């Protein structure tokens, strides 16, 4: 399943619905949640350990003044074509706004 998260704060209940193998894309202001020192870092680390794949949109990083080096380890930066690839690869997409 593909989860698109575009709001902040990210509700912990949303993260609990993410299963092993799911793709998660943090977009818009939710990219802040993927920072190394963010309060959700432990939950994101557990998702990564559970084989979920975490992504952020490059354009949203730039729009928020965030450098790639500030992201938690394991979070992948993608562009819009990468987002399209994820949408095609996942049969189900859930948008959390």
C-alpha positions in Angstrom: 0.0 0.0 0.0 1.1 3.6 -0.7 0.5 6.1 2.1 0.7 9.8 1.2 1.1 11.9 4.3 0.8 15.7 3.8 -0.2 17.1 7.1 1.5 17.9 10.4 1.6 16.9 13.1 1.5 13.3 11.9 -0.9 11.4 14.0 0.8 8.3 15.6 -2.4 6.3 14.7 -1.6 6.8 11.0 1.9 5.4 11.5 0.4 2.4 13.3 -1.6 1.5 10.2 1.5 1.1 8.0 2.4 -2.5 7.4 5.6 -4.2 6.5 6.4 -3.6 2.8 4.3 -0.4 2.6 5.6 2.7 0.9 5.2 6.0 2.7 5.7 9.4 1.1 5.9 12.5 3.3 5.0 15.6 1.3 4.2 19.2 1.8 4.8 20.2 5.5 4.9 16.6 6.6 8.5 16.4 5.3 9.5 17.9 8.7 8.5 14.6 10.3 11.4 12.9 8.5 14.1 15.0 10.2 16.8 13.3 12.3 15.8 14.9 15.6 12.0 14.8 15.1 9.8 13.4 17.9 8.7 10.6 15.5 12.2 9.4 14.8 11.7 6.2 16.9 8.5 5.3 15.2 10.0 6.0 11.7 13.0 3.8 12.6 10.6 1.0 13.6 8.8 1.3 10.3 12.2 1.0 8.5 13.1 -2.0 10.5 9.8 -3.5 9.6 10.7 -3.2 5.9 8.5 -0.2 5.2 10.0 2.3 2.7 10.0 6.0 3.6 10.2 8.7 1.1 10.1 12.5 0.9 9.4 14.7 -2.2 12.5 16.7 -3.2 10.5 19.7 -4.2 8.8 19.8 -0.8 12.2 19.6 0.9 13.4 22.6 -1.1 10.2 24.5 -0.4 10.7 24.0 3.3 14.4 24.8 3.3 15.4 21.3 4.4 18.7 19.8 3.3 18.9 16.0 2.4 21.6 15.7 5.2 19.0 16.6 7.8 16.8 13.6 7.1 16.7 10.5 9.2 18.9 7.7 7.8 16.9 5.4 5.5 14.5 8.0 4.2 14.8 8.2 0.4 14.4 11.5 -1.5 12.2 11.1 -4.7 10.9 13.4 -7.4 7.5 13.4 -9.0 8.4 10.7 -11.4 9.4 8.5 -8.5 6.0 9.3 -6.9 4.3 8.1 -10.1 6.3 4.9 -10.0 5.2 4.3 -6.5 1.6 4.9 -7.4 1.8 2.4 -10.3 3.6 -0.2 -8.1 1.1 -0.1 -5.3 -2.5 -1.2 -6.0 -3.9 0.7 -3.1 -3.1 4.3 -2.2 -4.3 6.1 1.0 -4.0 9.9 1.4 -3.7 11.2 5.0 -4.6 14.9 5.1 
